[in-house]
Amino acid sequence: MADRILVVDDEASLRDAVGRILAAEGYEVRQAGDGREALRILGAERFDFILCDLRMPVMGGLDLLREITAKGIPGTVIMMSAFGTVDTAVEAMKLGAYDYVSKPFMSDEILLTLRKASERERLRTENEYLRSEIEKAARPEEILYADAAMEETVRMAEKVKDYDATVLVTGESGTGKELVARHLHFKGRRRGKPFVAINCGAIPETLLESELFGHRKGAFTEAKRDRAGLIEEADQGTLFLDEIGELPLPLQTKLLRFLQDGEIRRLGDTETRRVNVRLVAATARDLEEEVSAGRFREDLFYRLNVIRLHVPPLRERPADIPLLSRHFLAHYCAKHGKEDMRLTGEALSALGSHEWRGNVRELKNLMERCTLLGGDREISREGLMAVWKVAGPGTRGQEASQTHGIRISVSAERPDLKGAVRELERQLIRLALERTGGSRPKAAELLGISHPALLYKAKEYGIEGR
């Protein structure tokens, strides 16, 4: 669509000449003989640019400019006059004019001024959009809940959000532990400072130390320059360590030292640096069990476990299922440009009877599939089951699931609980990999654990997959 320009000048011949020049360049042009006529037109129509003479009868250019600014009328104003001085140009700029051109002017001069103004407006619009997107990304999602089990977790988070005490967030994979961590940061006194999240199981062990603590140039082959680690990047803010149970023992020692001293040393460096962060850690593992097995340092566990917030699994939060289902469905309808959809009472009952091994993450993914694959605006129980069936093994409704017997041999004389649990894990992982054709990401979703946790266990048990 062509830019629209209102040319305001008491000289009809100049208005016509300027109008012809602009129309030849593709602009859509309207004309006004004075400021009062221009105000009447601006009240009914919207223009991208207002090209306005300084001296006019009835209402001059500066008075018109004052009215435009006071009423918030959109459009970029460019003043023009044969009687201009530096003082009038400065006054026009103070009142909100973009530029000032002196008569007589060449056609190229006014066109160049308009192009510059157009480019400035484009950049301003882009900057506003980017700023809003950055602010939107920085804002945490609200924790939606209706169940008393989740209400208790949020109540505890509210009590400790303004303190620097280390928080350990526990709960199964997919329950929303990072959401709780973001709530602690963005609702607390450190909001406005960095929130840095890192999944300890998603980064190879060889790179994890450098990612966390940074490195000096030349510390290893790929270290081409000095680099601050994520702990430094979180200075004055919050560092969120997800899947803290995946942290290798040598790094557990370094993290413990940092928690004790508040100082870090980059890889290959001799200098220590003080960093002020609030640490929030999360785990789907039983860290007490990991400590007993020698896989997690006891002293680090006690450092992390100052405040513990437990996020209950979705199956223990039945009142949250309808609330979250409707929220996710509305979100994905808006995201994918679909008309609003709703779940029938029977469909909601089916959701309520599901075991939700993947927790909120599984429900969220299901609602997106319903948005994309559901044929009607009203999702019935049958429509829901059809979408569930398309999702593949392990994500269907309970009535579609099958049981599988697992046998574990236990010595009657010395029943080994830990050994039995390990054997159960081994068999369940093998079963999940068989059901998903060897796909580890799908097997992790089926088992209700994180992909890094599955990789760790598969390596421990010598189980192959892809």
N, C-alpha and C positions, 0 to 999 in steps of 0.2 A: 504494500500500500504506500502511495506517495505521501511525503511529508506535507502537512498543511501549514500555510503561512498567511498571517493577517498583516497586510501592509496598511499602516496608519499614517496619512499625510494630507494636509489641506490642499496641496497642489494636485489637481486631477491629472495633469499631464505627466507629472513624475510618478504618480501611483500607477498609471497605465503603462509607462515605460518600464518601471521596475517589475510590474506584473507580467509583461510580455517576456522579459529576460528570465524570470523565475519559471514561468510556465514552459518555456522552451527547454529548461533543464529538468522538467518532469515534476515540479512542485505543483500542488493544488493551491490556488491563490484566491483570497477574499480581500476586499478593500473597505476602508473606513476613512471618512473625511476629517474626523477629529476624535479626541479621547472619549467623549460621551457616547458617540456612535460605536466606537470600538468596544466600550464596556458592555453595551447592549448585545453586541454580537458575541462577545466572550462569555456572556451569561447563558447563551443558548448553544454555543458550539465550542468544540475543543480544538486548539491549534498547537502544533509542535513549536512554531516560532512566531514571534511578534516583532515585526520590523516597524519601528515607531519614530516619527519626527519629533524633535525637541520642542519647537515653537509652533503652536497651533491655536486658533481661536477656540472659544468655549471651554476646552480642557486641554492643557499642554501635555507634552510627553512625560515630564517628571511627575505631574499630578496623576496621570494615568498609571505610571509605574508604581506610585505609592498605593493606588487602589488595587492593582494586580497583586502586590505583595501582601497587603492587608487582608484581602479576600482569599488568598491562597490559590489564585487562578493558575493552572498549569501552563507551561510554555516558556521557552527561552526568549528573553527580550533583548533585542539589539537596537540601540539608539542611533539616530542619524540627524545631522544638523549642519547648516552652512555657517552657523554662528557659534560653534563650539569653542570652549576654552578647556584648559586642563582642569580647572575647578569644577566645571559642569560635568566633565567626563568622570571625575572622581566621585562626585555626588551621585551620578547615575549608577556607578558600580556599587556604591554603598547601599543604594536602594534595591539592588538585586539585578541590575542589567548585566548581561554576559559580556558585551563589548560595545564599542562606540566607533562609528565611522563618520568621517567628515564629507559633506557634500562640496563640490560634485565628486562622485566616485565612479571609477570604471566598473563595468559589469563584473570583471574578474575579481575585483576587490570584495564586492558584496557576496559573490559566490564562494570565495575562499573563506570568508568569515562564517558563512553558513555551514560549510563543510567542517570547519574546526569546531563549531558549536555542536554539530551533529555527532562528531567523534567524541567530544567531551561527554555528551549526554549518554552515548553508548557505553563508554567506560564507567560512568557513574552508575548506570543501571546494572552493569555486570558486577561492579564492586558491591552494590547493595545486595544483589542476589547471592554472591559468594559469601558475604558477611552473614546473611541470614542462614545459608546452608551450614557454615562453620558453627554458628550459634546453635543451630538445630542439632548438629552432630554432637556438640559438647553437652547439650542437655541430656540428662539421664531419662530413660524410660521410667514412667511411674510404676511402682510395684502395685499391681492390681490384685486385690484379695477380698474374699468375703468369709473365708474360713477362719475359725478361732486359732487353729494351729499356726497359720501364717501371720495372723495378727500379732501373736506373741513375739515372733521373730522381728517384725517391723517395729514393735514397741521397744524391744531391746536395742535395736539399731538406732532408734531415735534418742535413747538415753545416752549412748556412747559416741554419737556422731561428732561431737565437738572436742573430744579428748584425743590425745596422741597415743593411747594404749594400743598395742598390737591386737588385731582381731583375727581369729581363725574361723572361717566360714566353712561349715561341713554340710554335706548332703550328696545325694546321688547325682550322677551326671544328668544334665538337662533340667535341673530344678530351678535354676536362676541364681546361682551363687554370685556371678559377676554383677548381676542386677543389684544385689544387696551391697556389694563393694562400692558400686557407683552411687548408691543411695548414701552410704556413709560419707563419701567424698563430696558430692554435689549438694548435699543438704547440710554439711558441716562447715566449720570455719575455714577449711582449706579450699573451699570452692573458689574458682577463679584462678587457682594454681594448677599445675599439670596433674593429670590422672594418667598414669602409665601402666598398662596391663601387659603381662607376658605369661604365656603358657609354658611352664617349665618342661612339659613333656613333648612340646611341638618343635623344639629346637635341638639339633644334634648336640650331644654332650661335648663334642670338641669345640663347638662355637658358643656354648652357653655362657662360659666364664667371660668371654669377650663381650657378649651381648649385655650381660649384667653389669660388669665392672669397667668395661672399656679397655682400650689398649693404646700403647705407644707405637709410633711408627717403627716398623722393623721387628716388632715383638714376635711375629710369625710371618710366613711367606706372603700372605695376602694383606698384611697390615701396611698399606701404602701411605697412610697418614695417621696422625693422632686422632683418636675417636673416643668421645665420652660414652659411657655405658648408660643403660636404661635407669640405673639407680641415680646417677647424676642428673639425667633428664627430668626425673621426678622431684628434684630438689624443691623444697617448700610445699610440695603437694603430696600425693598418695601413690605408692607403688603397690600394685596388685599382682601377687604371684599366684597364678592359677595352677592347679595340679602340683602343689608344693611337694606332695609325696613322691613325685618323679625326679626331684632334684638329687643329683648324684652326691654321694657322701663327701667327696673333697669340697664341693661347692657349698654343702651344708655347713662345713667348718668355716668357710669364708663369710657366709651369710651371718652365722652366729657372731663372728668377730665384729662385723659391721653393726649388728644390733646392739652389741655391748659397748662399742667405742664411738659409733656414729661416724666412722672414717672408712674410706675405701682406698684401694691402691689399684690403679689400672694395670693390666697385664703388661709386663716388661718395664714397669715404671718403678722408681725408688721413692717418689713423692707420695705422701698421703693427702687426701682431700676430705674435708668435712662436708657431710651432706645431711640435710634435715628432711626426712621423709616420714610419713605415717605408713606403716606396713600393714597391709591386709592380705592374708593368705587364704587359699581355698583348697579343699581336697575332697575327693570322692572316696578316698581310702580311709581305713581305720588306722590312724597314726599310732595309737597305743599298740596295736598289733604289729605295726611296722617297727616300732621301737623294740618290742619283745623279740622280733626276728632279726634285729641288728641291722635293719635296712634304713633306719632313721635315727638320728642322734637324739638322745633323751633330753639333753640340755637345750637343744634347739626347739624341741617340741614344747618344753615348758616356757621358753621365750615367746613362742607363737601363741600359746594357749592362754593368754592373759584374759581375753574376752572371747567366749565361743558363741557363735550364732549358728544355729542349726536350721537349714532350710528343709522342711518336710517334703517327702515325695508327693507327687500329685495324687496318688491313690489314697493318701491320708488327708487330702484336702478336698473332699467331694463338693463342698460349696463353691470352690473356685472354678470348677470345670465349666459350668454354664457361662460364668462371667468372662473367663479367658477365651472360651470358644467364640462368643459373640464379638469380643474385642478383636481377636485375630482375623475373624471373617470380615469385619468392617474394614480393618487395616488393609487386607489384601484386595478387597474389592476396589478400594480407593487407589491402591498402588497400581493395579493392573487395568484400571479404567473400566471396571465392570459395574453393572447396576447392583444396588444393595441386595444382599442375599440374607435369608434367615433360616435357622434350623427349627424343624418342627419339634414338638414335645417328645415324640417317639425317638427322634434322632438324638436329642439331648439325653434321653434315658439310656440309649445305647452307649453314648460317650461316658456316662456315669458308671456303667458296668464294666468298662474296659480297665485293664490292669495298669496301663501306662508305664511300661518298662522304660521308655525313653523320656518320661515325665513331660514337662512343659514344652520342651523342644519337639517331642513327638506330636503333641497336640497342635503346636504352631505349624509344623510341616503339613499335618493333615488338613488344617483349615486352608492353607495355600493351595493344596491339591483340589480341595472342594471348590475353591474359587475358580480354578482353571479348568477343571474337568466336569464340574456340576452343570447339568443342562438346564436346570430350572432355577428361578429366583428363590424358591422354597426348597430346602434340602430335606427330603424325607429320610426315614430310616433306611429304606431300600437304596436310595441314592447315595447315602453315606456308606453303606456296605459295599456298593459297587466301586466307590472310590477307594475304600480300604483294600478291596481285593486287588485293584490295579497296583497298589503300593508294594505288593509282594509279600514274602514270608515274614511272619513275626510282627506285622503291623496291622493285621486285620482284627475284627471284633472277636471277642472271646468265643462266641459260638462257632467261629470258623477255625479256631486254633486246635492243634493236635497235641497229645501228650507223648512223651518219649521216656521210657524207663531207663534209669541209670543205676548201675550196680557198682558198689564200692566195697572192696574186701577190707575188713577190719579185724585185727587180732583180738580175740576174746580176752587174752591175758593182759595185753598192753594196748588198749584202744588209743590210737594216736589221733587226736582231734585235728591238729594242724595238718598232719599228713592226709587225713580224709578230706579236709577242705581243699587242699592243693589238688588232690585227685579229682574232686568234684569240679574245680575250676578248669582243670585240664580237659575233662570230658565235655564240659559245657562249651568251651572255646572250640574244640574240634567239631562239635555238633553245629555251632553257629556258622563256622566256616564252611561246613558241608552244605548247610541250608542256603548260603549266599554265594555258592560257587567259588569259594576261596577269597572273596572280597573282604579284606580286613575292615575298611570303613563301615560296610554294611553289617558285618558281624558285630562290630562295636555297638552300633545302633540297636541291633537285635538283643544284645546282652545288657543294654542299658548302662554301658560304661563309655568313657571317652576313648577316642582312637589311640592317643598316646598310651593310655593305661593298657589297652589291648596289646599294643606293640611290645610293651614292657613284659607283660605276662607271657605272650607268645614266644618271645626270646628266652625267657626264663625256663619255659617248658619245652623249648626246642620244636615248636609247632610252626610249620611252614604256611604261607599264605601270600596274598598279593595286595 
